[in-house]
Amino acid sequence: MKTQNWLIKQAELNPHRIAVSDGQISYDFATLLEKIKVDASHLVNLTAQERVGLMTRNNIQGYRLALALISIGKTIVWLNWRLSTQELRLQVDDSDLDLVIVDDVLMREDFDHRYQSFTNVLKRPSAKANLIAEFNFDKVASIMYTSGTTGRPKGVLQTFGNHYTSAIASSLNLGLVENEEWLCVTPLFHISGFSILMRGLVYGMTVRLMTHFEPQAVENVLVTEPVTIISAVPYMLKRMLAQRRQSKRTYNNHFRLILLGGGTIDLATLKACQNAKLQVVQCYGMTETCSQVIALSAKDAEEQIGSVGKPLFTTQLKIMPKTNEIAIKTPALTPGYLNQPQKFATKFKDGWFLTGDVGHLNEAGFLFIAGRKDEMIISGGENIFPQEVEAVLQQYPGVEEVAVVGKPDSIWGQTPVAFVVGNVDPEGLIRFGREQLAHYKVPKEIYGVKQLPRNASGKLQRFKLQAKFKK
C-alpha cells in the first residue's frame, strides 16, 4: 500500500496552516514544503546509502532535516545525543552509517569523519532533488535504538505504515479539534517525540517544538500560546502541577489534555489534576509500536486508578497463561530489529508479540501492569514487582519520587530496597509499607537521594540504581 507524501498533501490541503513553530520561527505547510526542497538539494548527493543518522535537539532545523531525509527516500537512524561517543559508535556501526548529520551544538572533538554538522551539510553544493511523491507503507521510515538496560541495544524498524496506523489509532482515541497544536518537549530521537512530528503531517496539525523540559518555560507556553495537547511522563506532570501551585496561572482556553506515558499516576496526583481542571489520558506503548497502543480515558481514571486502560481500536490484547506476560497484535508493530532477526523471532508466541511486561486484566477489561519481567525481584522464592511497591510508597507523605530495586542478599537472593526523593522518615515509610503490602514486598532499606536517574524521555533507569550494589 502507498500513500501520498504527507508533507506534499498537507501543502495542498492546508497551505496556510502553521505546520511547525519554535516560538520564534513558524512555517505554514506551503512554506515548509519549499524549505524542505532546499534542504533536500543539499542532502541528495551526500551518500548513496539508504540509512542516514540524525542527531539533533528539538529545533526547527532538525525538524526540517528529518522531513527532508524521508522525502528523498532515506531512512532516519535517530541517535540519542546524551549517549557517550563510544555508545554512539556502536549504533552507528551497527546500522552501517557513512553519514551522521549533527546539530552544530552537539558536535564533539572525538567524532570521526562520518559525523557532519548541520552547517557543513547545508553549505554543500546543492543539486536537483525530486521529493518522492508517495510513501510505501512497508518502507522503513525510521530506526530507533532501545535504551538497552542489559545486553545489546536493539535497532527498532519503524515503517510508514506503522507511523500512519499509530497516528490514526491515537486520533480515534483522543479525537481531533480544529487548530490542534501539540507541544513537543520530549526528544525527537524518542518515539514520544518523533510520533508527534509524524502525526503533525498526518493530521495537518501544528507541532510546537521546545528544546527541553523546564516547568516554568513549559507553563509559559501553555498559558500564552494556543497549545491543545502536551505529551508528558509522570515526573514532568508533577513538576507542572508544582509550578501551577506556585504561579497560580491557568493554561490557555484551547488547552484540552495531557497525554501521559511512562507510568501511571497516583490518586493524589489525579485529584490535583482534577482540581486544576486538567484532563489526563494515561497510556501504554513502546518503541516497537510507534507510541501508545493502550490508553485510559480521563473519565475512567479515578475508578480505575493504577490502570493503563484498554486497547486502542487497532490493538488486540492478551494476557499469556502461566507467565501473565502482556501480549499484543497491532498494525503499528515493528517488522523487526535491525540485524537481529532471531531476537525478534523470540518475542512471539502463537502470533502474539510479547511485550516483556507482566500484568492482568480486571473484570471490566482494564489492564494493570505489575512490572517488567527483567525488573522483577525474586526474594526467597517470592516474586516482587517494583511498580506495585512504588505505587503504595508514593502515597506516603513527603515522598516526591520513589524507585524500588533488588539488592543482592546471601540468604534471600535479593531483598527490595527503595531510593526516595523527598523529606521522609525511613522507619515511618517502612511501617506504612507493611500496613499496605505483604512484608516480603516492603523495602528493607530506604536511601534518600536528590534525584532518580532517568533517560531522555523521563523513564526511570533502575539499572543505574542496581549498579550501586555491584562490586
C-alpha positions in Angstrom: 0.0 0.0 0.0 1.1 3.5 -0.8 0.1 7.0 0.5 0.9 10.4 -0.9 3.9 12.1 0.7 2.2 13.6 3.7 4.0 16.9 3.6 3.1 17.5 -0.1 -0.5 16.5 0.7 -0.8 19.0 3.6 0.8 21.7 1.5 -2.1 21.1 -1.0 -4.9 20.8 1.6 -3.8 23.3 4.2 -1.2 25.5 2.7 -1.6 28.4 5.2 -2.0 26.3 8.3 1.0 26.5 10.7 3.0 23.2 10.5 5.7 23.9 13.0 6.9 26.6 15.4 9.6 27.0 18.0 8.0 30.2 19.4 10.3 32.4 17.2 10.0 30.9 13.8 6.8 29.5 12.3 6.2 27.8 8.9 2.9 27.1 7.3 2.7 23.9 5.3 3.3 25.6 1.9 6.4 27.4 3.2 7.7 24.3 4.9 7.5 22.4 1.7 9.7 25.0 -0.1 12.2 24.9 2.8 12.3 21.1 2.6 13.0 21.2 -1.1 16.0 23.5 -0.4 17.3 21.2 2.4 16.9 18.2 0.2 19.0 19.7 -2.5 22.0 19.8 -0.1 21.4 16.2 1.1 20.6 14.3 -2.1 24.2 13.7 -3.1 25.8 13.2 0.3 25.5 9.5 0.5 24.3 6.6 -1.7 23.3 4.6 1.4 19.7 4.4 2.4 20.2 5.0 6.1 21.4 8.3 7.5 22.0 9.1 11.1 20.4 12.2 12.7 21.4 13.7 16.0 19.5 16.9 16.9 17.8 18.8 19.7 14.2 19.7 19.3 14.6 22.6 16.9 13.3 23.8 13.6 16.4 22.9 11.5 16.5 19.4 13.0 12.8 19.0 12.2 13.4 20.2 8.6 16.2 17.8 8.0 14.2 14.9 9.3 11.4 15.7 6.8 14.0 16.3 4.0 15.6 12.9 4.6 12.3 10.9 4.5 11.2 13.0 1.5 14.2 11.9 -0.6 13.7 8.3 0.4 16.2 8.0 3.2 15.7 6.1 6.5 16.4 8.2 9.6 18.5 6.5 12.2 17.7 8.6 15.3 20.7 8.9 17.7 20.4 9.9 21.3 22.9 12.8 21.8 23.0 12.0 25.6 25.0 8.8 24.9 28.7 8.6 25.1 30.8 8.7 21.9 31.5 5.0 22.3 27.8 4.2 22.7 27.0 6.2 19.6 29.8 4.5 17.7 28.3 1.1 18.4 24.9 2.2 17.0 26.5 3.9 14.0 28.5 0.8 13.2 25.5 -1.5 13.8 23.4 0.5 11.3 26.3 0.7 8.9 26.2 4.5 8.5 28.6 6.5 6.5 26.8 9.8 7.3 25.5 11.2 10.6 24.1 14.7 10.4 24.7 16.5 13.8 23.2 19.7 15.3 26.1 22.1 15.5 25.9 22.4 19.3 26.1 18.6 19.6 29.4 18.2 17.6 32.3 16.7 19.6 36.0 16.7 19.1 36.2 12.9 19.1 33.6 12.4 16.4 35.1 10.8 13.2 34.6 11.7 9.6 31.2 10.2 9.4 29.7 13.0 11.6 28.9 16.2 9.8 27.4 19.3 11.3 24.2 21.0 10.1 26.2 24.0 9.0 28.7 22.0 6.9 26.0 19.9 5.3 23.9 22.9 4.3 26.9 24.6 2.9 27.5 21.8 0.4 26.7 22.5 -3.2 23.0 22.0 -4.0 21.7 19.6 -6.6 18.3 18.9 -8.1 16.3 16.8 -5.6 12.9 15.4 -6.5 10.9 14.7 -3.4 9.3 11.3 -3.5 5.6 11.6 -4.3 4.4 8.5 -2.3 5.4 6.8 0.9 5.3 3.0 0.7 3.7 1.6 3.9 6.3 -1.2 4.0 9.2 1.2 3.7 11.3 1.8 6.9 11.0 5.5 7.8 13.0 5.5 11.0 15.1 3.3 13.2 15.4 3.9 17.0 17.6 2.1 19.3 16.1 0.9 22.6 17.8 2.0 25.7 19.2 -1.5 26.3 19.3 -1.8 30.1 21.1 -5.0 29.6 22.7 -6.6 26.6 22.9 -5.3 23.1 20.6 -2.4 22.2 18.0 -3.2 19.5 17.5 -1.0 16.4 13.7 -1.0 16.1 12.5 -0.6 12.5 9.5 1.7 12.1 7.7 1.8 8.8 5.5 4.5 7.3 2.6 2.1 7.8 3.5 1.7 11.5 3.6 5.5 11.9 0.3 6.0 10.0 -1.7 3.4 11.9 -0.3 4.7 15.2 -1.5 8.2 14.3 -4.9 7.0 13.2 -5.4 4.9 16.4 -4.3 7.9 18.5 -6.8 10.2 16.7 -9.6 7.8 17.3 -8.8 7.7 21.0 -8.1 11.4 21.7 -10.1 13.0 18.9 -9.0 16.0 16.9 -10.1 19.6 17.2 -9.8 22.5 14.8 -6.4 24.2 15.0 -4.9 21.3 17.0 -1.4 22.2 18.4 0.8 19.6 20.1 3.6 20.8 22.3 6.6 18.5 21.7 9.1 18.8 24.6 10.0 15.1 24.6 13.1 14.4 22.4 12.7 13.8 18.7 15.0 10.8 19.0 12.5 9.1 21.2 9.2 7.7 19.8 7.2 10.0 22.1 8.7 12.9 20.3 9.0 11.7 16.7 5.5 10.4 16.7 4.3 13.9 17.3 6.2 15.1 14.2 4.6 12.3 12.1 1.1 13.0 13.5 1.5 16.6 12.6 1.9 15.6 9.0 -0.9 13.1 9.0 -3.4 15.4 10.8 -2.3 18.7 9.3 -1.6 19.8 12.9 0.8 22.4 14.3 3.8 20.9 16.1 5.2 23.3 18.7 8.9 22.4 19.5 10.7 23.1 22.8 14.3 22.1 23.2 13.9 20.6 26.7 11.5 20.3 29.7 11.7 23.2 32.2 8.5 23.7 34.2 8.3 27.4 34.1 9.1 27.7 30.4 6.5 24.9 29.6 3.9 26.7 31.7 4.6 30.0 29.9 3.9 28.3 26.6 0.8 26.6 27.8 -0.5 29.9 29.2 0.3 32.3 26.4 0.1 30.1 23.2 -2.9 28.1 21.8 -1.4 24.7 22.6 -4.1 22.0 22.9 -2.1 18.9 23.9 1.2 18.0 25.6 2.9 14.6 25.9 4.5 14.0 29.3 5.6 11.4 31.8 4.6 11.3 35.5 7.6 13.2 36.9 7.0 16.0 34.3 3.4 16.2 35.3 4.2 16.5 39.0 6.6 19.4 38.3 4.0 21.1 36.1 1.5 20.9 38.9 4.0 22.2 41.4 4.7 25.1 39.1 1.0 25.9 38.8 0.6 25.9 42.6 3.4 28.4 42.8 2.4 30.7 39.9 -1.4 30.3 40.2 -1.6 30.7 36.4 -4.1 28.8 34.3 -3.4 27.4 30.8 -4.9 28.9 27.6 -8.6 28.3 26.8 -7.7 25.9 23.9 -5.7 23.5 26.1 -7.6 20.2 26.4 -5.4 17.3 27.6 -2.1 15.8 28.8 -1.2 12.5 27.2 0.8 10.7 29.9 3.1 7.8 29.2 5.9 6.1 31.0 3.8 5.1 34.0 0.6 5.7 35.8 -0.2 8.4 38.4 -1.3 8.0 42.0 -4.7 9.2 43.3 -3.3 12.3 44.9 -1.8 13.5 41.6 -5.0 12.6 39.8 -7.0 14.6 42.3 -4.7 17.6 41.8 -5.2 17.4 38.1 -9.0 17.2 38.5 -8.9 20.2 40.9 -6.9 22.1 38.3 -9.4 21.1 35.6 -6.6 19.3 33.7 -7.7 16.2 31.6 -5.1 13.5 31.7 -5.2 10.5 29.4 -2.8 7.8 30.6 -1.3 5.4 28.1 1.0 2.5 27.4 3.2 1.9 24.4 6.7 1.2 23.3 9.3 2.0 20.6 8.2 -1.2 18.9 4.6 0.1 18.4 5.3 3.7 17.4 3.9 5.0 20.7 0.7 4.2 22.6 -1.4 1.1 21.9 -3.4 1.2 25.2 -5.0 4.2 26.9 -7.1 5.1 29.9 -9.6 7.9 29.4 -9.9 10.7 31.9 -13.5 9.7 32.8 -12.3 6.2 33.9 -9.1 7.3 35.6 -10.4 7.6 39.2 -12.4 4.4 39.2 -9.6 2.5 37.5 -6.7 4.1 39.4 -3.4 2.4 38.6 -4.6 1.0 35.2 -3.2 2.0 31.8 -6.6 1.4 30.2 -8.0 -0.6 27.3 -6.5 -1.4 23.9 -6.9 1.2 21.2 -9.2 0.4 18.3 -6.4 -1.1 16.2 -4.9 -3.1 19.0 -5.6 -6.6 20.3 -4.5 -7.6 23.8 -3.9 -10.9 25.6 -2.5 -12.0 28.9 -0.4 -15.1 28.4 -1.3 -18.1 30.5 1.1 -19.1 33.3 3.5 -16.2 32.8 0.9 -13.4 32.8 3.0 -11.6 30.2 1.2 -8.9 28.2 1.0 -9.7 24.5 -0.4 -7.7 21.7 -1.3 -7.6 18.0 -1.3 -4.2 16.2 -0.6 -2.9 12.7 1.7 -0.4 14.4 4.1 -3.2 15.4 7.6 -3.0 14.1 8.5 -5.5 11.3 11.7 -6.4 13.2 15.0 -5.4 14.8 17.9 -4.3 12.7 20.4 -7.2 12.2 18.7 -9.2 14.9 16.0 -11.3 13.3 16.5 -14.2 15.8 16.0 -11.8 18.7 12.8 -10.5 17.1 11.5 -14.0 16.5 11.8 -14.9 20.2 9.4 -12.1 21.0 6.4 -14.0 19.5 4.2 -16.8 20.9 1.4 -18.2 18.7 1.4 -15.0 16.6 1.3 -12.7 19.7 4.1 -10.1 20.3 5.4 -10.5 23.9 6.0 -7.0 25.4 8.2 -8.1 28.3 5.7 -6.6 30.8 3.6 -8.6 33.2 0.1 -7.7 34.2 -3.6 -8.6 34.5 -7.0 -7.5 33.3 -9.7 -6.8 35.8 -13.3 -7.8 35.3 -14.1 -4.6 33.4 -11.2 -5.3 30.9 -8.8 -2.7 32.1 -5.1 -3.5 32.0 -2.9 -3.2 35.1 0.8 -3.6 34.8 2.8 -5.2 37.6 6.2 -4.5 36.0 8.8 -5.8 33.6 9.8 -9.4 33.7 13.5 -8.4 33.6 13.0 -5.9 36.6 11.2 -8.5 38.8 12.8 -9.0 42.2 13.0 -12.6 43.4 13.3 -12.7 47.2 13.3 -16.0 48.9 11.4 -17.5 46.0 8.7 -14.8 46.0 8.2 -12.5 43.0 8.1 -8.8 43.7 7.3 -6.2 41.0 8.9 -2.8 41.8 6.0 -0.8 40.3 3.5 -2.3 42.6 5.5 -1.4 45.7 6.3 2.1 44.3 2.6 2.8 43.8 2.0 2.2 47.5 5.1 4.0 48.9 4.2 7.0 46.7 1.2 7.7 48.8 3.3 8.3 52.0 3.5 12.0 53.0 6.7 13.6 51.8 7.5 11.1 49.1 8.1 13.0 45.8 9.5 10.1 43.8 10.4 6.6 44.7 12.2 3.7 42.9 12.4 0.1 44.2 15.2 -2.3 43.1 16.6 -5.6 44.2 19.8 -5.7 46.4 21.8 -8.9 46.3 21.4 -10.9 49.5 23.3 -14.0 50.5 20.3 -15.6 52.2 17.3 -14.4 50.2 18.9 -14.0 46.8 17.6 -10.4 46.6 15.9 -8.0 49.0 13.9 -5.0 47.9 15.3 -1.5 48.7 13.9 1.9 47.9 15.5 5.1 46.7 13.4 8.1 47.7 13.3 11.7 46.7 11.7 13.9 49.4 11.7 14.6 53.1 10.8 11.2 54.6 11.2 9.3 57.8 12.6 5.9 56.6 11.2 3.9 59.5 7.8 5.5 59.1 7.8 4.7 55.4 8.7 1.0 56.1 5.9 0.8 58.7 3.5 2.3 56.1 4.5 -0.2 53.6 3.9 -3.1 55.9 0.4 -1.8 56.6 -0.4 -1.9 52.8 1.7 -4.8 51.4 2.9 -8.3 52.2 6.0 -7.9 54.4 8.3 -9.6 51.9 7.5 -6.8 49.4 8.4 -4.0 51.7 11.8 -2.4 51.2 14.3 -3.4 53.9 16.4 -0.2 53.4 15.5 3.3 52.4 18.1 5.5 50.6 17.5 9.2 50.4 18.6 10.8 47.0 18.2 14.2 45.4 17.0 12.8 42.1 16.4 9.5 40.3 18.3 8.5 37.2 16.1 8.9 34.1 16.7 8.7 30.3 15.9 11.5 27.9 12.2 10.6 27.8 11.9 10.6 31.5 11.8 6.9 32.0 13.3 5.6 35.2 16.7 3.8 34.8 16.6 1.2 37.5 19.8 -0.5 36.3 21.8 2.6 37.4 20.5 2.2 40.9 21.2 -1.5 41.0 24.7 -0.8 39.8 25.4 0.8 43.2 25.4 -2.6 44.7 27.8 -4.3 42.3 31.3 -4.8 43.5 
